[in-house]
């Protein structure tokens, strides 16, 4: 009887060990690449569980087994949202590592503060996100994504395309990128706006003013002061006479604005037209928007770029001319 019992026990142990060995072999094999094949894009959305991610990979033919994926993913670092280029040549461990490290196939594009609409379009085209024409078409109020701005159908979104670095999911499109930029502007505006700051000025007036500030100085500590000069001149009915608006009207960058340039016939030429230009001349960053919202209180009416790259602020035309003379003389 004991002999039979030991035989049964031995057989059971062999079966258990065999099953364990088979399970281990199956598990190890299930973690290996499926084979070789073309790459494809898989989108991981915020909040996707490892099971949901595994199901996408299984449907795409990238992994062998969903249960094996779920088991291996236990304790693994969380997958980061984004678009990933994967293939059946990738192992489960490699996929988990890349998802945790956010090695996405998203296109990274940076728009510096002060970029014009045309520069944004050129940058988007250079990064392969869209053609220049497609971006310009998307960056108008006719784009449904921009409907909330309540601009005229012919108006562009220049000034509202917030300068920042964006990760654009693949397949990329101009519409998706523009939507990301205006939503980013929305977020920033909500943080800095306030009725007490704006007073009777509209959002559009603030953005236009901020665009002038952005193109006039690179120094953050000068922005609010320039905003004060703009406010003082507008209050007195003086033309703004800002060189950056002339360059915008000319459609080109120049190191020096000539007297003949000041004659350009354009509503953006603030040497000939009173008040603010009809629209922004670039896309301002947060410091310029904040300066436009809260101009410095002073009585300066003029400023000129000094030899050290900073502006000299003056109260009278005589002081302004003297500052210009010193600059010309190199003093």
Buried (B, 14 or more C-beta within 10 A) or exposed (E): EEEEEEEEEEEEEEEEEEEEEEEEEBBEEBBEBBEEEEBEBBBBEEEBEBEEBBBBBBEBBBBBBBEBBBBBBEEBEEBBBBBBBBBBBBBBEEBBBBBEEBEBBBBEBEBBBBBBBBBBBBBBBEBEBBEBEBBBBBBBBBBEBBEEBEBEEEBBBBBBBBBBEBBBBBEBBBBBBBBBBBEBBBEBBEEBEEEEBBEEBEBBBBBBBBBBBBBBBEEEEBBBBBBBBBBBBBEEEEBBBBBBBBBBBBEEEEEEBEEEBBEBEBEBBBBBBEBBBEBBBBBBBBBBBBBBBBBBEBEBBBBBBBEEEBBBBBEEEEBBEBBBEBBEEEE
